[in-house]
Amino acid sequence: MGEIQRPGALYQQVAAEIRNAITAGEIPPGALVPSESQLMDRYGVSRPTVRNAVAALRSEGLIEVIHGKGSYVRALPAPVNTINRAVTSTGRTFSMLGDEVWEPVEEPAAYRTTTAVTGPQLGLDEGEALFACDWLLADPKTGTRLMHRVLIPFSTAEGTELSEAPDSQPTDIYAVLAKAGHKLWWSETVGARIPRPDERATLQLTDATAVLHATRTTHGTDDQPLLLEELRVSADRAQLAYRITPDKAPAARRARA
């Protein structure tokens, strides 16, 4: 570890030196970080300064504190869950590989809501009504939790059994829409972000863990958006897998080729 260069925010300098030692491999993943007393002697700083430095690195996710044992460099293992997002179909029956792994932690919560940020994705004006259903699922082997939300516009549910059963499984919803004459396809976006407090508590996330947020839109006849699904899961516990097949190139593009 290098020497502290004054002046400046002292705890930030201590944090920078420890961070450099971690990234350089001097303190490898899983290793015990020097004690508060050792860091105080090493840098000639006070205990509060050391504690602030450790707190800063903990908020970054580089360090985890185990009470009674000390501070450890956080190991970043490979995700323990691979969630296959492919949809398979035989006629009007649909399935998603891996669905059988996840078990409900509690009963799904179905309710009515209105569009907000989801409006543009569904082609709806602000304030239009939707059915919503929230699921909390878990993998019994690893304990990984997953939040899943389904949003169904009233216009999609109208005239189908979804009006009475908006808490149906997504694959059952797909079957209802196919029965209604829709030729279905899906688009999906995936991102990672800082979790909200309710997500952190529900998913039982550790400090400085991002949430993986996937948003899937089901499209039907004339590419009409029919429903929206949101999946949220710990970014360091799960990864998403997709089957990708080539689309036909537009006619103009084929001509240039």
C-alpha atoms as an extended CHARMM CRD file, in Angstrom:
* protein
*
       257  EXT
         1         1  MET       CA              0.0000000000        0.0000000000        0.0000000000  PROA      1               0.0000000000
         2         2  GLY       CA              1.2090000000        3.5020000000       -0.8480000000  PROA      2               0.0000000000
         3         3  GLU       CA              1.6960000000        6.5180000000        1.3390000000  PROA      3               0.0000000000
         4         4  ILE       CA             -1.0610000000        9.0020000000        2.1400000000  PROA      4               0.0000000000
         5         5  GLN       CA             -0.6330000000       12.3030000000        0.3240000000  PROA      5               0.0000000000
         6         6  ARG       CA             -1.9050000000       15.2750000000        2.3240000000  PROA      6               0.0000000000
         7         7  PRO       CA             -3.8910000000       17.5220000000        2.1090000000  PROA      7               0.0000000000
         8         8  GLY       CA             -7.2950000000       16.2040000000        1.0050000000  PROA      8               0.0000000000
         9         9  ALA       CA            -10.1760000000       14.1620000000        2.3700000000  PROA      9               0.0000000000
        10        10  LEU       CA             -8.1700000000       11.7620000000        4.4760000000  PROA      10              0.0000000000
        11        11  TYR       CA            -10.6510000000        8.8840000000        4.5180000000  PROA      11              0.0000000000
        12        12  GLN       CA            -10.9020000000        9.0480000000        0.6980000000  PROA      12              0.0000000000
        13        13  GLN       CA             -7.1330000000        8.7400000000        0.4280000000  PROA      13              0.0000000000
        14        14  VAL       CA             -7.1190000000        5.7210000000        2.7180000000  PROA      14              0.0000000000
        15        15  ALA       CA             -9.9790000000        4.2020000000        0.7290000000  PROA      15              0.0000000000
        16        16  ALA       CA             -8.0760000000        4.8210000000       -2.5180000000  PROA      16              0.0000000000
        17        17  GLU       CA             -4.9800000000        3.0330000000       -1.2220000000  PROA      17              0.0000000000
        18        18  ILE       CA             -6.9860000000        0.0160000000       -0.0730000000  PROA      18              0.0000000000
        19        19  ARG       CA             -8.8790000000        0.0030000000       -3.3680000000  PROA      19              0.0000000000
        20        20  ASN       CA             -5.6100000000        0.0110000000       -5.2900000000  PROA      20              0.0000000000
        21        21  ALA       CA             -4.3560000000       -2.9110000000       -3.2210000000  PROA      21              0.0000000000
        22        22  ILE       CA             -7.5340000000       -4.8620000000       -3.9870000000  PROA      22              0.0000000000
        23        23  THR       CA             -7.5070000000       -4.1760000000       -7.7350000000  PROA      23              0.0000000000
        24        24  ALA       CA             -3.7870000000       -5.0160000000       -7.9110000000  PROA      24              0.0000000000
        25        25  GLY       CA             -4.4330000000       -8.3720000000       -6.2540000000  PROA      25              0.0000000000
        26        26  GLU       CA             -2.4060000000       -7.5180000000       -3.1600000000  PROA      26              0.0000000000
        27        27  ILE       CA             -5.5430000000       -8.2660000000       -1.1260000000  PROA      27              0.0000000000
        28        28  PRO       CA             -7.3380000000      -10.9910000000       -3.1410000000  PROA      28              0.0000000000
        29        29  PRO       CA            -11.0750000000      -11.7870000000       -3.0900000000  PROA      29              0.0000000000
        30        30  GLY       CA            -12.0600000000      -13.4400000000        0.1710000000  PROA      30              0.0000000000
        31        31  ALA       CA             -8.9810000000      -12.1600000000        2.0240000000  PROA      31              0.0000000000
        32        32  LEU       CA             -9.1640000000      -10.3490000000        5.3340000000  PROA      32              0.0000000000
        33        33  VAL       CA             -8.5270000000       -6.6020000000        5.0870000000  PROA      33              0.0000000000
        34        34  PRO       CA             -5.9590000000       -5.3310000000        7.6410000000  PROA      34              0.0000000000
        35        35  SER       CA             -7.5530000000       -4.4840000000       10.9740000000  PROA      35              0.0000000000
        36        36  GLU       CA             -8.4960000000       -0.9570000000       12.0130000000  PROA      36              0.0000000000
        37        37  SER       CA             -5.4330000000       -0.7720000000       14.2630000000  PROA      37              0.0000000000
        38        38  GLN       CA             -3.1370000000       -1.9460000000       11.4640000000  PROA      38              0.0000000000
        39        39  LEU       CA             -4.5820000000        0.5980000000        9.0350000000  PROA      39              0.0000000000
        40        40  MET       CA             -4.3050000000        3.3600000000       11.6550000000  PROA      40              0.0000000000
        41        41  ASP       CA             -0.6040000000        2.5310000000       12.1920000000  PROA      41              0.0000000000
        42        42  ARG       CA              0.0480000000        2.1250000000        8.4740000000  PROA      42              0.0000000000
        43        43  TYR       CA             -1.3690000000        5.5200000000        7.4990000000  PROA      43              0.0000000000
        44        44  GLY       CA             -1.0430000000        7.4590000000       10.7420000000  PROA      44              0.0000000000
        45        45  VAL       CA             -4.7430000000        8.3210000000       10.8290000000  PROA      45              0.0000000000
        46        46  SER       CA             -7.5070000000        8.1360000000       13.4110000000  PROA      46              0.0000000000
        47        47  ARG       CA             -9.9940000000        5.3160000000       13.9110000000  PROA      47              0.0000000000
        48        48  PRO       CA            -12.9350000000        7.3680000000       12.5290000000  PROA      48              0.0000000000
        49        49  THR       CA            -10.9450000000        8.0000000000        9.3500000000  PROA      49              0.0000000000
        50        50  VAL       CA            -10.3110000000        4.2830000000        8.8990000000  PROA      50              0.0000000000
        51        51  ARG       CA            -13.9530000000        3.4680000000        9.5640000000  PROA      51              0.0000000000
        52        52  ASN       CA            -15.1080000000        6.0380000000        7.0270000000  PROA      52              0.0000000000
        53        53  ALA       CA            -12.7110000000        4.5880000000        4.4410000000  PROA      53              0.0000000000
        54        54  VAL       CA            -14.0010000000        1.0470000000        5.0420000000  PROA      54              0.0000000000
        55        55  ALA       CA            -17.5990000000        2.3080000000        4.8750000000  PROA      55              0.0000000000
        56        56  ALA       CA            -16.8820000000        3.9470000000        1.5150000000  PROA      56              0.0000000000
        57        57  LEU       CA            -15.4380000000        0.7240000000        0.0980000000  PROA      57              0.0000000000
        58        58  ARG       CA            -18.3480000000       -1.2390000000        1.5150000000  PROA      58              0.0000000000
        59        59  SER       CA            -20.8100000000        1.0550000000       -0.2710000000  PROA      59              0.0000000000
        60        60  GLU       CA            -18.8920000000        0.3700000000       -3.5060000000  PROA      60              0.0000000000
        61        61  GLY       CA            -19.3080000000       -3.3660000000       -2.9820000000  PROA      61              0.0000000000
        62        62  LEU       CA            -15.5650000000       -4.0210000000       -2.6790000000  PROA      62              0.0000000000
        63        63  ILE       CA            -15.6690000000       -4.9420000000        1.0050000000  PROA      63              0.0000000000
        64        64  GLU       CA            -18.1260000000       -6.8400000000        3.1610000000  PROA      64              0.0000000000
        65        65  VAL       CA            -18.0650000000       -6.6300000000        6.9400000000  PROA      65              0.0000000000
        66        66  ILE       CA            -18.6970000000       -9.7990000000        8.9250000000  PROA      66              0.0000000000
        67        67  HSD       CA            -19.4670000000       -8.8120000000       12.4960000000  PROA      67              0.0000000000
        68        68  GLY       CA            -17.0690000000      -10.3390000000       14.9780000000  PROA      68              0.0000000000
        69        69  LYS       CA            -14.6060000000      -11.3540000000       12.2720000000  PROA      69              0.0000000000
        70        70  GLY       CA            -13.5940000000       -8.2310000000       10.3480000000  PROA      70              0.0000000000
        71        71  SER       CA            -13.6870000000       -6.8070000000        6.8440000000  PROA      71              0.0000000000
        72        72  TYR       CA            -13.1530000000       -9.0410000000        3.8240000000  PROA      72              0.0000000000
        73        73  VAL       CA            -12.6130000000       -8.3530000000        0.1570000000  PROA      73              0.0000000000
        74        74  ARG       CA            -15.8750000000       -9.3010000000       -1.4290000000  PROA      74              0.0000000000
        75        75  ALA       CA            -15.7190000000      -12.2920000000       -3.7210000000  PROA      75              0.0000000000
        76        76  LEU       CA            -17.6270000000      -11.9400000000       -6.9920000000  PROA      76              0.0000000000
        77        77  PRO       CA            -18.6520000000      -15.4930000000       -7.9220000000  PROA      77              0.0000000000
        78        78  ALA       CA            -20.2980000000      -16.3960000000      -11.1930000000  PROA      78              0.0000000000
        79        79  PRO       CA            -24.1100000000      -16.1130000000      -11.0950000000  PROA      79              0.0000000000
        80        80  VAL       CA            -25.6920000000      -19.2000000000       -9.5660000000  PROA      80              0.0000000000
        81        81  ASN       CA            -28.8730000000      -18.9950000000      -11.6550000000  PROA      81              0.0000000000
        82        82  THR       CA            -29.2130000000      -18.9120000000      -15.4320000000  PROA      82              0.0000000000
        83        83  ILE       CA            -32.7120000000      -17.8650000000      -16.4380000000  PROA      83              0.0000000000
        84        84  ASN       CA            -33.6110000000      -19.0500000000      -19.9160000000  PROA      84              0.0000000000
        85        85  ARG       CA            -35.8660000000      -16.4430000000      -21.5340000000  PROA      85              0.0000000000
        86        86  ALA       CA            -36.7190000000      -18.4260000000      -24.6600000000  PROA      86              0.0000000000
        87        87  VAL       CA            -40.3990000000      -19.0760000000      -25.4060000000  PROA      87              0.0000000000
        88        88  THR       CA            -41.3400000000      -22.3970000000      -27.0130000000  PROA      88              0.0000000000
        89        89  SER       CA            -44.6530000000      -23.1830000000      -28.6410000000  PROA      89              0.0000000000
        90        90  THR       CA            -46.5320000000      -26.1730000000      -30.0040000000  PROA      90              0.0000000000
        91        91  GLY       CA            -49.5810000000      -24.7410000000      -31.7050000000  PROA      91              0.0000000000
        92        92  ARG       CA            -51.3290000000      -22.6600000000      -29.0620000000  PROA      92              0.0000000000
        93        93  THR       CA            -49.4860000000      -24.1070000000      -26.0660000000  PROA      93              0.0000000000
        94        94  PHE       CA            -46.5440000000      -22.1060000000      -24.7390000000  PROA      94              0.0000000000
        95        95  SER       CA            -43.7550000000      -22.7810000000      -22.2580000000  PROA      95              0.0000000000
        96        96  MET       CA            -40.6000000000      -21.1240000000      -20.9730000000  PROA      96              0.0000000000
        97        97  LEU       CA            -37.5620000000      -23.2530000000      -20.2150000000  PROA      97              0.0000000000
        98        98  GLY       CA            -36.7140000000      -23.1450000000      -16.5260000000  PROA      98              0.0000000000
        99        99  ASP       CA            -40.1620000000      -22.0380000000      -15.3440000000  PROA      99              0.0000000000
       100       100  GLU       CA            -40.3920000000      -25.1750000000      -13.2230000000  PROA      100             0.0000000000
       101       101  VAL       CA            -37.3740000000      -24.0710000000      -11.1430000000  PROA      101             0.0000000000
       102       102  TRP       CA            -39.0780000000      -21.0710000000       -9.5490000000  PROA      102             0.0000000000
       103       103  GLU       CA            -41.5940000000      -21.5370000000       -6.7520000000  PROA      103             0.0000000000
       104       104  PRO       CA            -43.9450000000      -18.8880000000       -5.3290000000  PROA      104             0.0000000000
       105       105  VAL       CA            -42.8610000000      -17.3870000000       -2.0050000000  PROA      105             0.0000000000
       106       106  GLU       CA            -46.3300000000      -15.9460000000       -1.4430000000  PROA      106             0.0000000000
       107       107  GLU       CA            -49.6800000000      -15.6970000000       -3.2130000000  PROA      107             0.0000000000
       108       108  PRO       CA            -49.6270000000      -13.4110000000       -6.2880000000  PROA      108             0.0000000000
       109       109  ALA       CA            -51.1270000000       -9.9560000000       -5.7880000000  PROA      109             0.0000000000
       110       110  ALA       CA            -53.5400000000       -8.9290000000       -8.5730000000  PROA      110             0.0000000000
       111       111  TYR       CA            -54.8690000000       -5.3680000000       -8.7380000000  PROA      111             0.0000000000
       112       112  ARG       CA            -55.9080000000       -2.5650000000      -11.0810000000  PROA      112             0.0000000000
       113       113  THR       CA            -53.5810000000        0.3120000000      -11.8820000000  PROA      113             0.0000000000
       114       114  THR       CA            -53.0020000000        2.9870000000      -14.5040000000  PROA      114             0.0000000000
       115       115  THR       CA            -50.2060000000        3.6500000000      -16.9630000000  PROA      115             0.0000000000
       116       116  ALA       CA            -47.2110000000        5.7250000000      -15.9910000000  PROA      116             0.0000000000
       117       117  VAL       CA            -43.7450000000        5.0080000000      -17.3800000000  PROA      117             0.0000000000
       118       118  THR       CA            -45.1290000000        1.8390000000      -19.0100000000  PROA      118             0.0000000000
       119       119  GLY       CA            -47.6040000000        3.7370000000      -21.1980000000  PROA      119             0.0000000000
       120       120  PRO       CA            -45.3460000000        4.3700000000      -24.2230000000  PROA      120             0.0000000000
       121       121  GLN       CA            -44.1540000000        0.7490000000      -24.2420000000  PROA      121             0.0000000000
       122       122  LEU       CA            -47.7510000000       -0.4350000000      -24.4990000000  PROA      122             0.0000000000
       123       123  GLY       CA            -48.8500000000        2.3000000000      -26.8950000000  PROA      123             0.0000000000
       124       124  LEU       CA            -51.2350000000        3.7050000000      -24.2960000000  PROA      124             0.0000000000
       125       125  ASP       CA            -52.0370000000        7.2340000000      -23.2190000000  PROA      125             0.0000000000
       126       126  GLU       CA            -51.2650000000        8.3040000000      -19.6710000000  PROA      126             0.0000000000
       127       127  GLY       CA            -53.9700000000        7.3260000000      -17.2050000000  PROA      127             0.0000000000
       128       128  GLU       CA            -55.3330000000        4.3190000000      -19.0960000000  PROA      128             0.0000000000
       129       129  ALA       CA            -56.3060000000        1.3660000000      -16.9120000000  PROA      129             0.0000000000
       130       130  LEU       CA            -54.4830000000       -1.9600000000      -16.6740000000  PROA      130             0.0000000000
       131       131  PHE       CA            -54.6250000000       -5.1960000000      -14.7580000000  PROA      131             0.0000000000
       132       132  ALA       CA            -51.4370000000       -5.8630000000      -12.8050000000  PROA      132             0.0000000000
       133       133  CYS       CA            -50.1760000000       -8.9550000000      -11.0410000000  PROA      133             0.0000000000
       134       134  ASP       CA            -47.0560000000       -9.1760000000       -8.8740000000  PROA      134             0.0000000000
       135       135  TRP       CA            -45.3070000000      -12.4810000000       -8.2710000000  PROA      135             0.0000000000
       136       136  LEU       CA            -42.4880000000      -13.1930000000       -5.8090000000  PROA      136             0.0000000000
       137       137  LEU       CA            -40.6580000000      -16.3840000000       -6.7230000000  PROA      137             0.0000000000
       138       138  ALA       CA            -37.6080000000      -18.2200000000       -5.3990000000  PROA      138             0.0000000000
       139       139  ASP       CA            -35.2470000000      -20.9520000000       -6.5150000000  PROA      139             0.0000000000
       140       140  PRO       CA            -35.4630000000      -23.5890000000       -3.7410000000  PROA      140             0.0000000000
       141       141  LYS       CA            -31.8900000000      -24.7690000000       -4.3910000000  PROA      141             0.0000000000
       142       142  THR       CA            -30.0760000000      -21.4400000000       -4.1900000000  PROA      142             0.0000000000
       143       143  GLY       CA            -32.5660000000      -19.1980000000       -2.3870000000  PROA      143             0.0000000000
       144       144  THR       CA            -32.3450000000      -16.6100000000       -5.1820000000  PROA      144             0.0000000000
       145       145  ARG       CA            -35.4730000000      -14.4610000000       -5.3040000000  PROA      145             0.0000000000
       146       146  LEU       CA            -37.1720000000      -13.0650000000       -8.3840000000  PROA      146             0.0000000000
       147       147  MET       CA            -39.8470000000      -10.3860000000       -8.7170000000  PROA      147             0.0000000000
       148       148  HSD       CA            -42.1480000000      -10.6930000000      -11.7160000000  PROA      148             0.0000000000
       149       149  ARG       CA            -44.8730000000       -8.2410000000      -12.7180000000  PROA      149             0.0000000000
       150       150  VAL       CA            -47.4180000000       -8.6060000000      -15.5080000000  PROA      150             0.0000000000
       151       151  LEU       CA            -49.3200000000       -5.5700000000      -16.8540000000  PROA      151             0.0000000000
       152       152  ILE       CA            -52.3320000000       -6.2410000000      -19.0880000000  PROA      152             0.0000000000
       153       153  PRO       CA            -54.2280000000       -3.3110000000      -20.6370000000  PROA      153             0.0000000000
       154       154  PHE       CA            -58.0030000000       -3.5240000000      -20.3010000000  PROA      154             0.0000000000
       155       155  SER       CA            -58.1860000000       -3.3760000000      -24.0940000000  PROA      155             0.0000000000
       156       156  THR       CA            -56.1100000000       -6.5870000000      -24.3000000000  PROA      156             0.0000000000
       157       157  ALA       CA            -58.1300000000       -8.4320000000      -21.6600000000  PROA      157             0.0000000000
       158       158  GLU       CA            -61.5350000000       -7.3530000000      -22.9850000000  PROA      158             0.0000000000
       159       159  GLY       CA            -63.5210000000      -10.2540000000      -24.4090000000  PROA      159             0.0000000000
       160       160  THR       CA            -61.1500000000      -12.9010000000      -23.0060000000  PROA      160             0.0000000000
       161       161  GLU       CA            -60.9130000000      -14.8670000000      -19.7670000000  PROA      161             0.0000000000
       162       162  LEU       CA            -58.0610000000      -12.5420000000      -18.7350000000  PROA      162             0.0000000000
       163       163  SER       CA            -60.7130000000      -10.0800000000      -17.5360000000  PROA      163             0.0000000000
       164       164  GLU       CA            -61.5580000000      -12.5640000000      -14.7820000000  PROA      164             0.0000000000
       165       165  ALA       CA            -58.1160000000      -14.1180000000      -14.3450000000  PROA      165             0.0000000000
       166       166  PRO       CA            -55.3950000000      -11.4550000000      -14.7520000000  PROA      166             0.0000000000
       167       167  ASP       CA            -53.2150000000      -13.4770000000      -12.3620000000  PROA      167             0.0000000000
       168       168  SER       CA            -52.7690000000      -16.2550000000      -14.9310000000  PROA      168             0.0000000000
       169       169  GLN       CA            -49.2700000000      -17.5260000000      -15.6430000000  PROA      169             0.0000000000
       170       170  PRO       CA            -47.5720000000      -15.6950000000      -18.5510000000  PROA      170             0.0000000000
       171       171  THR       CA            -47.5570000000      -18.8180000000      -20.7220000000  PROA      171             0.0000000000
       172       172  ASP       CA            -51.2960000000      -19.2460000000      -20.1100000000  PROA      172             0.0000000000
       173       173  ILE       CA            -51.8020000000      -15.5900000000      -21.0700000000  PROA      173             0.0000000000
       174       174  TYR       CA            -49.8910000000      -16.2140000000      -24.3030000000  PROA      174             0.0000000000
       175       175  ALA       CA            -52.2180000000      -19.1450000000      -25.0320000000  PROA      175             0.0000000000
       176       176  VAL       CA            -55.3150000000      -16.9830000000      -24.4710000000  PROA      176             0.0000000000
       177       177  LEU       CA            -53.9840000000      -14.3250000000      -26.8510000000  PROA      177             0.0000000000
       178       178  ALA       CA            -53.0850000000      -16.9070000000      -29.4930000000  PROA      178             0.0000000000
       179       179  LYS       CA            -56.5870000000      -18.3780000000      -29.1780000000  PROA      179             0.0000000000
       180       180  ALA       CA            -57.9510000000      -14.8790000000      -29.8090000000  PROA      180             0.0000000000
       181       181  GLY       CA            -56.1640000000      -14.9110000000      -33.1720000000  PROA      181             0.0000000000
       182       182  HSD       CA            -52.9130000000      -13.1240000000      -32.4190000000  PROA      182             0.0000000000
       183       183  LYS       CA            -49.6310000000      -14.2440000000      -33.9570000000  PROA      183             0.0000000000
       184       184  LEU       CA            -47.2860000000      -13.4730000000      -31.0940000000  PROA      184             0.0000000000
       185       185  TRP       CA            -43.7320000000      -12.2440000000      -30.9390000000  PROA      185             0.0000000000
       186       186  TRP       CA            -41.7070000000      -10.6640000000      -28.1370000000  PROA      186             0.0000000000
       187       187  SER       CA            -39.2130000000       -7.8570000000      -27.6410000000  PROA      187             0.0000000000
       188       188  GLU       CA            -37.1330000000       -7.4750000000      -24.4980000000  PROA      188             0.0000000000
       189       189  THR       CA            -34.7160000000       -4.9720000000      -22.9760000000  PROA      189             0.0000000000
       190       190  VAL       CA            -32.3520000000       -5.6540000000      -20.0770000000  PROA      190             0.0000000000
       191       191  GLY       CA            -30.4980000000       -3.2610000000      -17.8070000000  PROA      191             0.0000000000
       192       192  ALA       CA            -28.8800000000       -3.0690000000      -14.3830000000  PROA      192             0.0000000000
       193       193  ARG       CA            -29.4690000000       -0.3220000000      -11.8430000000  PROA      193             0.0000000000
       194       194  ILE       CA            -29.3360000000        0.5300000000       -8.1640000000  PROA      194             0.0000000000
       195       195  PRO       CA            -32.2960000000       -1.1570000000       -6.4530000000  PROA      195             0.0000000000
       196       196  ARG       CA            -35.0360000000        0.7730000000       -4.7170000000  PROA      196             0.0000000000
       197       197  PRO       CA            -35.4110000000        0.1470000000       -0.9570000000  PROA      197             0.0000000000
       198       198  ASP       CA            -38.4420000000       -2.1220000000       -1.4590000000  PROA      198             0.0000000000
       199       199  GLU       CA            -36.5840000000       -4.1740000000       -4.0780000000  PROA      199             0.0000000000
       200       200  ARG       CA            -33.5200000000       -4.4830000000       -1.8430000000  PROA      200             0.0000000000
       201       201  ALA       CA            -35.6620000000       -5.8140000000        1.0140000000  PROA      201             0.0000000000
       202       202  THR       CA            -37.8450000000       -8.1200000000       -1.0860000000  PROA      202             0.0000000000
       203       203  LEU       CA            -34.9740000000       -9.6300000000       -3.0710000000  PROA      203             0.0000000000
       204       204  GLN       CA            -32.7840000000       -9.7820000000        0.0660000000  PROA      204             0.0000000000
       205       205  LEU       CA            -29.9030000000       -8.0170000000       -1.6850000000  PROA      205             0.0000000000
       206       206  THR       CA            -26.5630000000       -7.4080000000       -0.0090000000  PROA      206             0.0000000000
       207       207  ASP       CA            -24.9300000000       -3.9730000000        0.0760000000  PROA      207             0.0000000000
       208       208  ALA       CA            -23.9550000000       -2.4310000000       -3.2770000000  PROA      208             0.0000000000
       209       209  THR       CA            -25.6770000000       -5.1670000000       -5.3120000000  PROA      209             0.0000000000
       210       210  ALA       CA            -27.3820000000       -4.0530000000       -8.5070000000  PROA      210             0.0000000000
       211       211  VAL       CA            -30.7510000000       -5.3270000000       -9.6330000000  PROA      211             0.0000000000
       212       212  LEU       CA            -31.0830000000       -6.8990000000      -13.0790000000  PROA      212             0.0000000000
       213       213  HSD       CA            -34.2470000000       -5.4990000000      -14.6980000000  PROA      213             0.0000000000
       214       214  ALA       CA            -35.7170000000       -7.1170000000      -17.8220000000  PROA      214             0.0000000000
       215       215  THR       CA            -38.7690000000       -5.6680000000      -19.5690000000  PROA      215             0.0000000000
       216       216  ARG       CA            -40.6040000000       -7.8720000000      -22.0700000000  PROA      216             0.0000000000
       217       217  THR       CA            -43.3620000000       -6.7160000000      -24.4160000000  PROA      217             0.0000000000
       218       218  THR       CA            -45.6850000000       -9.2300000000      -26.0570000000  PROA      218             0.0000000000
       219       219  HSD       CA            -46.7570000000       -8.1340000000      -29.5470000000  PROA      219             0.0000000000
       220       220  GLY       CA            -49.6840000000       -9.4350000000      -31.5600000000  PROA      220             0.0000000000
       221       221  THR       CA            -51.4980000000       -8.6680000000      -34.8090000000  PROA      221             0.0000000000
       222       222  ASP       CA            -49.9830000000       -5.7120000000      -36.6800000000  PROA      222             0.0000000000
       223       223  ASP       CA            -47.1920000000       -5.6390000000      -34.0540000000  PROA      223             0.0000000000
       224       224  GLN       CA            -49.6880000000       -4.2960000000      -31.4850000000  PROA      224             0.0000000000
       225       225  PRO       CA            -48.2550000000       -4.2800000000      -27.9160000000  PROA      225             0.0000000000
       226       226  LEU       CA            -50.5210000000       -6.5540000000      -25.8710000000  PROA      226             0.0000000000
       227       227  LEU       CA            -48.9190000000       -6.8130000000      -22.4430000000  PROA      227             0.0000000000
       228       228  LEU       CA            -45.7900000000       -5.9540000000      -20.5130000000  PROA      228             0.0000000000
       229       229  GLU       CA            -43.7550000000       -8.1090000000      -18.1390000000  PROA      229             0.0000000000
       230       230  GLU       CA            -41.0490000000       -6.9330000000      -15.7440000000  PROA      230             0.0000000000
       231       231  LEU       CA            -38.4950000000       -9.2620000000      -14.1700000000  PROA      231             0.0000000000
       232       232  ARG       CA            -36.2090000000       -8.1220000000      -11.3470000000  PROA      232             0.0000000000
       233       233  VAL       CA            -33.4810000000      -10.2580000000       -9.7880000000  PROA      233             0.0000000000
       234       234  SER       CA            -30.0930000000       -9.8310000000       -8.0980000000  PROA      234             0.0000000000
       235       235  ALA       CA            -27.4590000000       -9.0070000000      -10.7210000000  PROA      235             0.0000000000
       236       236  ASP       CA            -24.7990000000      -11.0460000000       -8.9260000000  PROA      236             0.0000000000
       237       237  ARG       CA            -27.0390000000      -14.0890000000       -8.4230000000  PROA      237             0.0000000000
       238       238  ALA       CA            -28.5400000000      -14.5250000000      -11.8750000000  PROA      238             0.0000000000
       239       239  GLN       CA            -27.9040000000      -14.1160000000      -15.5770000000  PROA      239             0.0000000000
       240       240  LEU       CA            -30.3400000000      -14.2100000000      -18.4860000000  PROA      240             0.0000000000
       241       241  ALA       CA            -29.9640000000      -16.5260000000      -21.4800000000  PROA      241             0.0000000000
       242       242  TYR       CA            -31.5940000000      -16.1030000000      -24.8920000000  PROA      242             0.0000000000
       243       243  ARG       CA            -32.0220000000      -18.0820000000      -28.0690000000  PROA      243             0.0000000000
       244       244  ILE       CA            -31.3610000000      -15.7800000000      -31.0110000000  PROA      244             0.0000000000
       245       245  THR       CA            -32.5040000000      -16.5730000000      -34.5470000000  PROA      245             0.0000000000
       246       246  PRO       CA            -31.9260000000      -14.3370000000      -37.5930000000  PROA      246             0.0000000000
       247       247  ASP       CA            -34.7360000000      -12.1640000000      -38.9270000000  PROA      247             0.0000000000
       248       248  LYS       CA            -35.2850000000      -11.7010000000      -42.6300000000  PROA      248             0.0000000000
       249       249  ALA       CA            -33.4480000000       -8.6490000000      -43.8900000000  PROA      249             0.0000000000
       250       250  PRO       CA            -35.6630000000       -5.8320000000      -45.2530000000  PROA      250             0.0000000000
       251       251  ALA       CA            -36.0220000000       -5.8660000000      -49.0290000000  PROA      251             0.0000000000
       252       252  ALA       CA            -34.0050000000       -2.6590000000      -49.5410000000  PROA      252             0.0000000000
       253       253  ARG       CA            -31.1700000000       -4.0180000000      -47.4810000000  PROA      253             0.0000000000
       254       254  ARG       CA            -31.1270000000       -7.3100000000      -49.4050000000  PROA      254             0.0000000000
       255       255  ALA       CA            -30.9450000000       -5.3690000000      -52.6820000000  PROA      255             0.0000000000
       256       256  ARG       CA            -27.8780000000       -3.3920000000      -51.5080000000  PROA      256             0.0000000000
       257       257  ALA       CA            -26.2140000000       -6.5960000000      -50.4140000000  PROA      257             0.0000000000
